[in-house]
């Protein structure tokens, strides 16, 4: 007959676990590591983690569970600085925002159901009344990644001297089909430059956010 022995159980606890997770999340955001979703607001884009958005917003959680293939979220109705403050609050639990943007922050937090923000100003009726006058449309969830092509640069030919001038072949001038090709190429180049400019603006905004995250981690 088998003998039964009592099974001991141990409770393992890491007292600084919450602090470690907090620093790790800020570090991941700061270095844009393992980010899996792009949030577009105006002409700027910020990358974040779906799990953080879902953990801090019932609205984001429901939408991303409904469509797991979401790659970007397009948000309108307020400036990028408000979005940056919302993301900072999600990752760090605190943020700094200008007074004139508080009403947009409150209105956005109600639409997006941001935990901790939706009731933060519940005792400030003056801000609540201002936020009631702000209309924030619901975001768009898109299942394709944003594209930021580099600006078009014509290829250089080292065999041509500096004093030489390039001439188009005569058929490019007389052939209407080639004219259309050149025009489409020019328009494509301008669009790529615009996308590159937008990407540069997003990188500058991200650099500013990373700087603030480093200060919060200290």
C-alpha positions as CSV (number, residue, x, y, z in Angstrom):
1,X,0.0,0.0,0.0
2,X,1.4,3.4,-1.0
3,X,2.2,5.9,1.7
4,X,1.0,9.4,1.1
5,X,3.3,12.2,2.2
6,X,2.3,15.8,2.9
7,X,3.2,18.2,0.1
8,X,4.8,21.4,1.2
9,X,3.9,24.6,-0.6
10,X,6.1,27.7,-0.8
11,X,5.1,31.3,-1.4
12,X,7.7,33.1,-3.5
13,X,7.6,36.9,-3.4
14,X,9.7,39.5,-5.1
15,X,9.2,42.8,-3.3
16,X,10.6,45.0,-6.0
17,X,8.7,43.2,-8.8
18,X,6.3,46.1,-9.5
19,X,9.2,48.5,-9.7
20,X,11.1,46.3,-12.0
21,X,8.2,45.8,-14.4
22,X,7.6,49.6,-14.4
23,X,11.2,50.3,-15.4
24,X,11.2,47.5,-17.9
25,X,8.1,48.8,-19.7
26,X,9.5,52.3,-19.8
27,X,12.7,50.9,-21.2
28,X,10.9,49.0,-23.9
29,X,9.0,52.1,-24.9
30,X,12.1,54.3,-24.8
31,X,14.0,52.0,-27.1
32,X,11.0,51.1,-29.2
33,X,11.7,47.5,-28.5
34,X,9.1,44.8,-29.4
35,X,6.5,47.4,-30.4
36,X,3.7,45.9,-32.4
37,X,1.3,48.7,-33.2
38,X,1.5,52.2,-34.6
39,X,-0.7,55.0,-33.4
40,X,-1.2,57.8,-35.9
41,X,-2.4,61.3,-34.9
42,X,-2.1,64.1,-37.3
43,X,1.1,63.8,-39.3
44,X,3.0,62.0,-36.5
45,X,3.1,58.3,-35.5
46,X,4.0,56.7,-32.2
47,X,4.7,53.0,-31.8
48,X,3.5,51.1,-28.7
49,X,2.7,47.6,-27.3
50,X,-0.8,46.1,-27.8
51,X,-0.7,44.5,-24.3
52,X,-0.1,47.9,-22.7
53,X,-3.0,49.5,-24.6
54,X,-5.3,46.6,-23.8
55,X,-4.3,46.6,-20.1
56,X,-5.1,50.3,-19.7
57,X,-8.2,50.6,-22.0
58,X,-11.3,48.5,-22.2
59,X,-12.0,50.0,-25.6
60,X,-8.6,49.1,-27.1
61,X,-8.9,45.6,-25.5
62,X,-12.2,44.9,-27.1
63,X,-11.3,46.3,-30.5
64,X,-8.0,44.4,-30.7
65,X,-9.5,41.1,-29.4
66,X,-12.2,41.5,-32.1
67,X,-9.5,42.0,-34.8
68,X,-6.1,40.6,-33.8
69,X,-4.6,41.7,-37.1
70,X,-4.7,45.4,-36.3
71,X,-1.4,47.1,-37.2
72,X,-2.2,50.7,-36.7
73,X,-4.7,53.0,-35.0
74,X,-5.6,56.4,-36.5
75,X,-6.8,58.9,-34.0
76,X,-8.2,62.4,-34.7
77,X,-9.9,65.1,-32.7
78,X,-6.9,66.4,-30.8
79,X,-3.2,67.2,-31.1
80,X,-0.3,64.7,-31.0
81,X,0.8,66.1,-27.6
82,X,-2.4,64.9,-26.0
83,X,-1.8,61.4,-27.5
84,X,1.7,61.4,-26.1
85,X,0.5,62.3,-22.7
86,X,-2.1,59.4,-22.8
87,X,0.6,56.9,-23.8
88,X,2.9,58.3,-21.1
89,X,0.2,57.8,-18.5
90,X,-0.4,54.3,-19.7
91,X,3.2,53.3,-19.3
92,X,4.3,55.4,-16.3
93,X,1.1,56.2,-14.4
94,X,1.9,60.0,-14.7
95,X,2.3,62.6,-17.3
96,X,2.6,66.4,-17.8
97,X,0.1,68.2,-19.9
98,X,-0.7,71.9,-20.7
99,X,-3.8,73.4,-19.1
100,X,-5.3,74.2,-22.5
101,X,-5.1,70.5,-23.4
102,X,-6.8,69.1,-20.3
103,X,-10.3,69.2,-21.8
104,X,-9.1,67.2,-24.8
105,X,-7.4,64.7,-22.4
106,X,-10.6,64.2,-20.4
107,X,-12.7,63.9,-23.6
108,X,-10.3,61.4,-25.1
109,X,-10.0,59.4,-21.9
110,X,-13.8,59.0,-21.8
111,X,-14.0,57.8,-25.5
112,X,-11.0,55.5,-25.2
113,X,-11.9,54.4,-21.7
114,X,-8.4,55.0,-20.2
115,X,-8.2,53.5,-16.8
116,X,-7.3,56.1,-14.2
117,X,-7.8,59.1,-16.5
118,X,-11.5,58.8,-17.1
119,X,-12.2,59.6,-13.4
120,X,-9.1,61.7,-12.7
121,X,-10.9,65.0,-13.0
122,X,-14.3,63.9,-11.7
123,X,-14.2,66.4,-8.9
124,X,-13.3,69.3,-11.2
125,X,-16.6,70.4,-12.7
126,X,-15.1,73.3,-14.6
127,X,-13.0,70.8,-16.7
128,X,-15.8,68.4,-17.0
129,X,-18.0,71.1,-18.6
130,X,-15.2,72.1,-21.0
131,X,-14.7,68.5,-22.0
132,X,-18.4,68.0,-22.7
133,X,-18.0,70.5,-25.6
134,X,-15.2,68.6,-27.2
135,X,-16.1,66.0,-29.8
136,X,-13.6,63.1,-30.2
137,X,-14.4,60.7,-33.0
138,X,-13.8,57.0,-32.5
139,X,-10.4,55.8,-33.8
140,X,-9.9,53.8,-37.0
141,X,-8.3,50.4,-36.7
142,X,-6.3,49.4,-39.8
143,X,-4.9,45.9,-40.5
144,X,-1.9,47.2,-42.6
145,X,1.4,48.6,-41.4
146,X,2.2,52.3,-42.1
147,X,4.8,52.8,-44.8
148,X,7.6,55.4,-44.6
149,X,9.7,55.2,-47.7
150,X,12.9,57.1,-47.9
151,X,13.1,60.3,-49.9
152,X,13.9,59.7,-53.6
153,X,17.5,60.4,-54.6
154,X,18.4,60.1,-58.3
155,X,21.3,57.7,-58.7
156,X,24.7,59.3,-59.3
157,X,26.9,58.1,-62.1
158,X,30.6,58.3,-61.2
159,X,31.7,58.0,-64.8
160,X,30.3,61.5,-65.6
161,X,32.5,64.4,-64.7
162,X,31.4,67.4,-62.6
163,X,31.3,69.7,-65.6
164,X,29.3,67.4,-67.8
165,X,25.6,68.0,-68.2
166,X,23.0,65.3,-68.6
167,X,20.6,65.4,-71.6
168,X,17.5,63.4,-72.0
169,X,17.2,61.3,-75.2
170,X,15.2,62.9,-77.9
171,X,12.5,60.2,-77.7
172,X,11.7,61.4,-74.2
173,X,10.6,64.7,-75.5
174,X,8.6,63.6,-78.5
175,X,7.0,60.5,-77.1
176,X,3.9,61.4,-75.1
177,X,4.0,58.0,-73.3
178,X,7.5,58.8,-71.9
179,X,6.2,62.2,-70.8
180,X,3.5,60.5,-68.7
181,X,6.1,58.2,-67.2
182,X,8.3,61.1,-66.2
183,X,5.3,63.0,-64.7
184,X,4.3,59.9,-62.6
185,X,7.9,59.4,-61.5
186,X,8.0,63.1,-60.4
187,X,4.7,62.8,-58.5
188,X,5.9,59.5,-56.8
189,X,9.1,61.3,-55.8
190,X,7.2,64.1,-54.2
191,X,4.9,61.7,-52.3
192,X,7.9,59.8,-51.0
193,X,9.5,63.0,-49.8
194,X,6.3,63.9,-48.0
195,X,6.2,60.5,-46.3
196,X,9.9,60.8,-45.4
197,X,9.1,64.3,-43.9
198,X,6.3,62.7,-41.9
199,X,8.5,59.9,-40.7
200,X,11.1,62.4,-39.6
201,X,8.5,64.4,-37.6
202,X,7.4,61.1,-35.9
203,X,11.0,60.3,-35.0
204,X,11.5,63.7,-33.4
205,X,8.3,63.3,-31.4
206,X,9.5,59.8,-30.3
207,X,12.9,61.2,-29.3
208,X,11.2,63.8,-27.1
209,X,9.0,61.1,-25.5
210,X,12.0,58.9,-24.9
211,X,13.7,61.8,-23.1
212,X,10.7,62.2,-20.8
213,X,10.6,58.5,-20.1
214,X,14.3,58.5,-19.1
215,X,13.5,61.4,-16.6
216,X,10.6,59.5,-15.1
217,X,12.7,56.4,-14.6
218,X,15.2,58.2,-12.5
